[in-house]
Structures are given as C-alpha cells and as structure tokens.
Amino acid sequence: PGFRTDIWVQTINKKTDETITLCIEVKGNWNYTAKKSMNNQLIGKYMAGGTAKAGILLLAWFDCKDWDKEDKSKNKTVWPDISTAEAELEKQAIEANIQYEDLTISAIVINCEM
C-alpha cells in the first residue's frame, strides 16, 4: 500500500466556513490489496484521526478483450466479476458506516472495459 492518499479533495462550506475534506483511494481490480483497502488503507491509514470525514474506495474494473495476454495483472483479478466486486465493496461500506458513525464511506466501481 502507498504512503499517501490517491485523491484528496477539500472545499469550504461558504455558509459555515467549515473545511470539508474527501479522501479517495483508487484501486484496479487486479490489485491484491483491493479487498481490504477500505478498512486498512482508506479508513485506517488516511482517515483515522484526520480531517477527512468522507471517503470513497474507487475500484476501476478492467476486463478488456484486447488486454495483453502476457500482462501478469490480467489473470490476477481479485473478484470473479464486476457484480461481485460491487456487492462486496458496498457491504464493506455499509459496515464501515455503522462502525464509524462520524465518517461517511462509499464504494464506487467504474467499468473501464473497452
């Protein structure tokens, strides 16, 4: 896992002058850490005790017909299909929102097939 968050977004609420921070952790479907990244990396490493109260685990799903068969990542997909990935990550997000009442956690899976 990395040492810095992938995307860090901050804005100011003009009505309250409060800083609003969103942390986004991005993974590819071949990344072996993707299944545990929501708790271990997004929440545990980047959000715990910090200023971000909202976080997204963004999974990019690649399963292209033209994917180079020699590329080692092609056969390392963590989930059998995109639907399973979406369901599992959504379940993790629901559980995280229950466990960490002060945080808002979401999972987004983007279909990057070409």
Residue, then its C-alpha position, 0 to 999 in steps of 0.5 A: p500500500g502507498f504512503r499517501t492518499d490517491i485523491w484528496v479533495q477539500t472545499i469550504n462550506k461558504k455558509t459555515d466556513e467549515t473545511i470539508t475534506l474527501c479522501i479517495e483511494v483508487k484501486g484496479n481490480w487486479n490489485y491484491t490489496a483491493k479487498k481490504s483497502m477500505n478498512n486498512q488503507l482508506i479508513g485506517k491509514y488516511m482517515a483515522g484521526g484526520t480531517a477527512k470525514a468522507g471517503i470513497l474506495l474507487l475500484a476501476w474494473f478492467d476486463c478488456k478483450d484486447w488486454d495483453k495476454e502476457d500482462k501478469s495483472k490480467n489473470k490476477t483479478v481479485w473478484p470473479d466479476i464486476s457484480t461481485a466486486e460491487a456487492e462486496l465493496e458496498k457491504q464493506a461500506i455499509e459496515a464501515n458506516i455503522q462502525y464509524e458513525d462520524l465518517t461517511i464511506s462509499a464504494i464506487v466501481i467504474n467499468c473501464e472495459m473497452 
